[in-house]
């Protein structure tokens, strides 16, 4: 399904960190047609390191999201290289510069886009995987009367300490490269990229995935080939400053860390009115089933359903594994058919 790509420019954007951007750009893609009553809208936020072209594989008539029935919008989150990011605006997005983005920033910008550009006040579904799921939860608690359904795949509404350690290890690996001067990279961080990718790969799939050598089925010649071409090469497509920026956003994920809920995490979860599908993966190492289920128990209209897969975190974005995609598709169809 071809996409229509647009840009929305916001003026004098006050970020949650306190900094003010004279101008910020939100790049988005749309699929399908907006109904006259504007009630057929699905919002699909991006995940870590992803741009809309990386995640729109599931948008097709026989896919997880059907553009022949729904108007689907993918907003690229700040820091991903298409919307305002350190690579497009060097003075924002990094902790070292005092400018960072949060999901509060992302979701408020997305709300402005929907309302002012498309006249959309109501969402039939917010569908998100990983960092996209984090944004979906934020939508549910910041605009509870405007979101009918949430599908949160492999993500939690608040970062855990274990997840934080993973993210700090990624940042430490990337910035340990000699090209890092304490504020910026002066050259391509070759050693940093390799360490970053190897850490990511070790967490993204489960131990059984590696034990069974699934990467051979994906066309790789060896484990080293999989790590190099399947992970390192992909992350090298991204500006390293953008990768750091998105880590900062992830580290600050807490749907209650805002002026509305003032740190009351339980109240923020309880405020979600949407029919919410909490869908972790049985073998996810980032967002464990136990953590996801604990949040589901605090969301009034939540259904918990784990993906039975050895693909770990990546089962929530199964472009390489049709059985997981089929499982998710059936669950999303049931959610969309609910009242």
C-alpha positions as CSV (number, residue, x, y, z in Angstrom):
1,X,0.0,0.0,0.0
2,X,1.5,3.3,-1.0
3,X,1.8,6.0,1.5
4,X,1.1,9.7,1.4
5,X,3.9,11.5,3.3
6,X,3.5,15.0,4.8
7,X,5.1,17.3,7.2
8,X,3.5,19.4,10.0
9,X,5.5,22.3,11.4
10,X,4.9,23.5,14.9
11,X,6.0,26.9,16.2
12,X,7.5,27.7,19.6
13,X,7.4,24.2,20.9
14,X,7.9,24.0,24.6
15,X,9.4,20.6,25.4
16,X,8.9,18.8,28.7
17,X,12.6,19.3,29.5
18,X,11.9,23.1,29.6
19,X,13.6,24.0,26.3
20,X,11.7,25.8,23.6
21,X,12.2,25.0,19.9
22,X,11.3,28.0,17.7
23,X,10.2,25.4,15.1
24,X,9.7,21.6,15.1
25,X,8.7,19.3,12.3
26,X,6.5,16.2,12.5
27,X,6.8,14.0,9.5
28,X,4.0,11.5,9.0
29,X,2.6,9.0,6.5
30,X,-1.0,8.1,5.8
31,X,-2.6,5.0,4.3
32,X,-6.2,4.6,3.1
33,X,-9.0,7.1,3.1
34,X,-10.4,9.2,5.9
35,X,-14.1,8.6,6.3
36,X,-16.5,11.5,6.2
37,X,-17.3,11.1,9.9
38,X,-13.6,10.8,10.7
39,X,-14.3,7.7,12.9
40,X,-12.1,5.2,11.0
41,X,-8.7,6.4,12.3
42,X,-5.9,4.2,13.5
43,X,-2.7,5.9,14.9
44,X,0.5,3.8,14.6
45,X,3.5,5.5,16.3
46,X,7.0,4.5,15.4
47,X,9.4,2.3,17.5
48,X,13.1,2.7,18.4
49,X,15.3,3.4,15.4
50,X,12.4,3.0,13.0
51,X,10.9,5.3,10.4
52,X,7.5,4.8,8.8
53,X,8.9,2.8,5.9
54,X,10.4,0.3,8.4
55,X,7.1,-0.6,10.0
56,X,4.4,-0.2,7.4
57,X,4.8,-3.7,6.1
58,X,1.8,-4.8,8.1
59,X,-0.5,-2.2,6.4
60,X,-2.2,-4.1,3.5
61,X,-5.7,-5.5,2.9
62,X,-4.8,-8.9,4.2
63,X,-2.4,-7.5,6.9
64,X,-2.6,-6.7,10.5
65,X,-4.0,-3.2,9.7
66,X,-6.3,-3.0,6.6
67,X,-6.1,0.4,4.7
68,X,-9.2,-0.5,2.7
69,X,-11.2,-0.1,5.9
70,X,-9.1,2.2,8.1
71,X,-7.3,5.5,7.7
72,X,-3.9,4.8,9.2
73,X,-1.5,7.5,10.3
74,X,2.1,6.8,11.2
75,X,3.7,9.8,12.9
76,X,7.5,9.6,13.1
77,X,8.6,10.3,16.6
78,X,11.0,13.1,17.4
79,X,14.6,11.9,17.2
80,X,14.1,9.3,14.5
81,X,15.7,11.3,11.7
82,X,12.5,12.3,9.8
83,X,10.8,14.4,12.4
84,X,12.9,17.0,14.3
85,X,16.0,15.2,15.4
86,X,19.7,15.9,16.3
87,X,20.6,15.1,12.7
88,X,18.2,17.8,11.4
89,X,18.5,20.3,14.2
90,X,21.9,19.9,16.0
91,X,20.8,21.9,19.1
92,X,18.1,19.4,20.2
93,X,17.5,15.9,21.3
94,X,20.6,15.0,23.4
95,X,21.0,15.1,27.2
96,X,24.4,16.7,26.8
97,X,22.7,19.7,25.1
98,X,20.0,20.0,27.7
99,X,17.4,19.3,25.0
100,X,15.6,15.9,25.0
101,X,12.3,14.6,23.9
102,X,9.7,12.7,25.9
103,X,6.5,10.8,24.9
104,X,4.7,13.8,26.4
105,X,6.3,15.9,23.6
106,X,5.6,13.2,21.0
107,X,1.9,12.6,21.8
108,X,1.0,16.3,22.3
109,X,2.5,17.1,18.8
110,X,0.6,14.1,17.3
111,X,-2.6,15.4,18.9
112,X,-2.1,18.8,17.3
113,X,-1.4,17.2,13.9
114,X,-4.6,15.1,14.0
115,X,-6.8,17.9,15.2
116,X,-5.5,20.8,13.1
117,X,-4.5,19.1,9.9
118,X,-7.2,16.4,9.6
119,X,-9.9,17.5,12.0
120,X,-9.6,14.2,13.9
121,X,-10.9,14.2,17.5
122,X,-11.4,10.5,18.0
123,X,-9.2,7.4,17.4
124,X,-10.6,4.0,16.8
125,X,-7.3,2.4,17.7
126,X,-3.8,3.4,18.8
127,X,-1.5,0.5,17.7
128,X,2.1,0.4,18.9
129,X,5.0,-1.9,19.3
130,X,7.8,-1.3,21.7
131,X,8.3,2.4,22.0
132,X,5.2,2.7,19.9
133,X,3.3,0.9,22.7
134,X,4.7,3.4,25.2
135,X,3.2,6.2,23.1
136,X,-0.1,4.3,22.8
137,X,-0.3,4.1,26.6
138,X,0.4,7.9,26.8
139,X,-2.4,8.5,24.3
140,X,-4.8,6.5,26.5
141,X,-4.0,8.3,29.7
142,X,-3.6,11.9,28.3
143,X,-6.7,11.7,26.1
144,X,-8.8,9.0,27.7
145,X,-12.1,10.1,26.2
146,X,-10.7,10.2,22.7
147,X,-9.2,6.7,22.3
148,X,-11.6,3.8,21.8
149,X,-8.9,1.0,21.7
150,X,-5.3,0.5,22.4
151,X,-3.1,-2.4,21.2
152,X,0.2,-2.3,23.2
153,X,2.6,-4.9,21.8
154,X,5.8,-5.6,23.7
155,X,5.9,-2.4,25.7
156,X,5.2,-1.0,29.1
157,X,3.8,2.3,30.2
158,X,6.8,2.9,32.5
159,X,10.4,1.9,32.2
160,X,11.7,-0.8,34.6
161,X,15.1,-0.8,36.3
162,X,16.1,-3.9,34.3
163,X,15.2,-2.2,31.0
164,X,17.1,0.9,32.1
165,X,20.3,-1.1,32.5
166,X,19.9,-2.3,28.9
167,X,19.5,1.2,27.6
168,X,22.4,2.5,29.6
169,X,24.6,-0.3,28.2
170,X,23.7,0.8,24.7
171,X,24.6,4.4,25.4
172,X,27.8,3.5,27.1
173,X,28.8,1.2,24.2
174,X,28.1,3.9,21.5
175,X,29.8,6.8,23.4
176,X,32.8,4.7,24.4
177,X,34.0,5.1,20.8
178,X,36.9,7.4,20.4
179,X,34.9,9.5,18.0
180,X,32.7,10.8,20.9
181,X,34.0,14.1,22.4
182,X,31.7,14.2,25.3
183,X,29.0,16.1,23.4
184,X,29.1,14.9,19.8
185,X,30.6,12.3,17.4
186,X,33.4,13.8,15.4
187,X,33.5,10.9,13.0
188,X,31.6,7.7,12.4
189,X,31.7,5.6,15.6
190,X,32.7,2.3,14.0
191,X,33.6,0.4,17.1
192,X,30.7,1.9,19.0
193,X,28.2,0.8,16.3
194,X,29.5,-2.8,16.5
195,X,29.2,-2.9,20.3
196,X,25.8,-1.3,20.2
197,X,24.4,-3.7,17.6
198,X,25.8,-6.8,19.4
199,X,24.2,-5.7,22.7
200,X,20.9,-5.1,21.0
201,X,20.9,-8.4,19.2
202,X,21.6,-10.3,22.5
203,X,18.4,-8.9,24.0
204,X,16.1,-8.7,21.0
205,X,15.6,-12.5,20.5
206,X,15.4,-15.3,23.0
207,X,17.9,-17.9,24.0
208,X,15.9,-20.6,22.1
209,X,15.9,-18.4,19.0
210,X,19.7,-18.6,19.0
211,X,19.9,-22.2,20.1
212,X,17.8,-23.3,17.2
213,X,19.8,-21.2,14.8
214,X,16.7,-19.4,13.3
215,X,19.0,-16.9,11.6
216,X,20.0,-19.6,9.1
217,X,16.4,-19.8,8.0
218,X,16.6,-16.0,7.4
219,X,19.4,-16.4,4.8
220,X,22.4,-15.7,7.0
221,X,25.5,-17.9,6.7
222,X,26.5,-17.8,10.3
223,X,25.9,-16.1,13.7
224,X,28.6,-13.5,12.8
225,X,26.9,-12.9,9.5
226,X,23.6,-12.4,11.2
227,X,25.1,-10.0,13.7
228,X,26.9,-8.0,11.1
229,X,24.3,-7.8,8.3
230,X,21.2,-8.3,10.3
231,X,22.0,-5.9,13.1
232,X,25.1,-3.7,12.7
233,X,24.4,-2.8,9.1
234,X,20.8,-1.8,9.9
235,X,21.8,0.5,12.8
236,X,24.6,2.1,10.7
237,X,21.8,3.5,8.5
238,X,20.9,5.8,11.4
239,X,22.7,8.9,12.6
240,X,24.3,7.9,16.0
241,X,23.1,11.1,17.6
242,X,19.5,10.1,16.7
243,X,20.0,6.8,18.3
244,X,21.2,8.5,21.5
245,X,18.2,10.8,21.4
246,X,15.7,8.0,21.2
247,X,17.4,6.3,24.1
248,X,16.8,9.5,26.1
249,X,13.1,9.3,25.2
250,X,12.9,5.7,26.2
251,X,14.7,6.2,29.5
252,X,12.1,8.9,30.4
253,X,9.1,6.7,29.6
254,X,6.6,7.1,32.5
255,X,3.0,7.9,31.6
256,X,2.6,9.6,35.0
257,X,5.6,11.9,34.7
258,X,3.7,14.9,33.6
259,X,1.7,17.8,35.1
260,X,-1.6,15.9,35.0
261,X,-0.7,12.8,37.1
262,X,2.4,14.2,38.9
263,X,4.0,10.9,39.3
264,X,0.9,8.9,40.3
265,X,1.6,5.9,38.1
266,X,-1.4,3.9,39.4
267,X,-3.8,6.8,38.8
268,X,-2.5,7.2,35.2
269,X,-3.1,3.6,34.4
270,X,-6.5,3.7,36.0
271,X,-7.4,6.7,33.8
272,X,-7.2,4.7,30.6
273,X,-10.7,4.2,29.4
274,X,-9.9,2.4,26.1
275,X,-10.4,-1.3,25.5
276,X,-6.8,-2.2,25.8
277,X,-5.0,-5.2,24.4
278,X,-1.8,-5.8,26.4
279,X,0.2,-8.2,24.2
280,X,3.8,-9.1,25.3
281,X,5.8,-11.9,23.9
282,X,6.4,-14.9,26.1
283,X,10.1,-14.7,25.6
284,X,10.6,-10.9,25.6
285,X,13.7,-9.8,27.6
286,X,13.0,-6.0,27.4
287,X,9.3,-5.9,28.5
288,X,8.7,-9.1,30.3
289,X,5.3,-10.8,30.4
290,X,5.2,-10.3,34.2
291,X,5.7,-6.6,33.9
292,X,3.1,-6.3,31.1
293,X,0.5,-8.4,33.0
294,X,1.0,-6.3,36.2
295,X,0.1,-3.2,34.2
296,X,-2.8,-4.9,32.5
297,X,-4.3,-5.6,35.9
298,X,-4.4,-1.9,36.7
299,X,-6.0,-0.8,33.4
300,X,-9.8,-1.0,33.8
301,X,-10.7,-2.5,30.4
302,X,-7.6,-4.4,29.6
303,X,-7.2,-7.9,28.1
304,X,-3.9,-9.7,28.5
305,X,-2.7,-12.0,25.6
306,X,0.8,-13.1,25.2
307,X,2.3,-14.1,21.8
308,X,3.6,-17.7,22.1
309,X,6.9,-17.2,20.3
310,X,10.6,-17.8,20.7
311,X,11.4,-14.7,18.7
312,X,11.5,-12.6,21.8
313,X,10.9,-8.9,21.5
314,X,10.9,-9.1,17.7
315,X,7.8,-11.2,17.7
316,X,5.8,-8.0,18.1
317,X,7.1,-6.8,14.7
318,X,7.1,-10.1,12.9
319,X,7.9,-9.1,9.3
320,X,10.1,-12.2,9.0
321,X,7.8,-14.6,10.8
322,X,4.3,-15.2,9.4
323,X,3.0,-17.3,12.3
324,X,3.5,-14.5,14.8
325,X,2.0,-12.0,12.3
326,X,-1.1,-14.2,11.9
327,X,-1.5,-14.5,15.7
328,X,-1.4,-10.7,16.0
329,X,-3.7,-10.1,13.1
330,X,-6.4,-12.3,14.6
331,X,-6.1,-10.5,17.9
332,X,-6.3,-7.1,16.3
333,X,-9.3,-8.1,14.2
334,X,-11.1,-9.2,17.4
335,X,-10.2,-5.9,19.1
336,X,-11.5,-3.8,16.2
337,X,-14.7,-5.8,16.1
338,X,-15.3,-5.2,19.8
339,X,-17.9,-2.6,20.8
